Amino acid sequence: MAERTAIDARGAFCPEPLMKLIATFQLIEIGDEIEILTTDKGSVNDIPEWVSKVGHTMGDVTEMGDHWSVVVIKAK
């Protein structure tokens, strides 16, 4: 069963949310999800670009008022 890991990167600026995401990928299994909470608008663009480049799967990107929730699924 897939697990979901949350990263609270609110208040951090690019590239820190992406660096936290990359570090967390090393700790989870294929099929698991990571939800990144971020206030950095740049991360909303940078994270999907990185995910596409390295071959993982994007989940939902949701604006939550004062921050975004970005979900990524480990594919390999």
N, C-alpha and C positions, 0 to 999 in steps of 0.2 A: 504494500500500500504506500502510495506517494506521501511524502511529508512536506510541510511548508515551513520554511525558515523566514523569519522577518528580520530586516535590517532597518533600523531607524537612523537614517542619515539626514533627518531634518536639521537645517541650520548649517550643514556642510556644503561646500562649494566644489564644483567640478575641478579636478577629477576624483575627489574623495569618494562620492557615492559609487562610481564605477570601480574604483580600487577595492572598496569593501565588497562589492559584488564578486569581483574576480577572486578575491581571497576566500569568500564563502563557497564558491564553486568547488574548491578543493576538499571541502568538508562534507559534501552531500553526495547522494547516489543519483544515478540516471533516473529520470522521471520525477525527481523531487522538484519542488517549486521554491523560488526565493521571491519574497515580496519586499521591494525597496520603498521606503517612505522617504520622499525628498521634497525639499522646498526649492531646489535648484532647477530652474526651467531648462537649463542646458542639458541636464541629465536625462530629461524626458526625450531628448533627441539623441544624445550620445549613447545611452544604454541600448536602444533598439538597433543602432548602427553597429555597435560592437557585437551584439547577439547574432545579428545576421552574418557578420563577417566570420565569426568563429563557429557557426553552425548549431547554435542552440535554438530554442523556440520561445517566441514572445507570447506572453499571456496578455491580460488586459492592462491598459494604461488608463487610470481613472483620476480625474481631478477631484480632490476631496475638500475643496474650499481653499484652505491656506497651504495645501501641499498636494502632491501626487502620490498615487500608489502604482508602482510598476512591477508587474509579475513576469518572471522569467522561469522557464522550465529547462532543466539540464537534459540535453539530448544525447550527449556522448561522454 
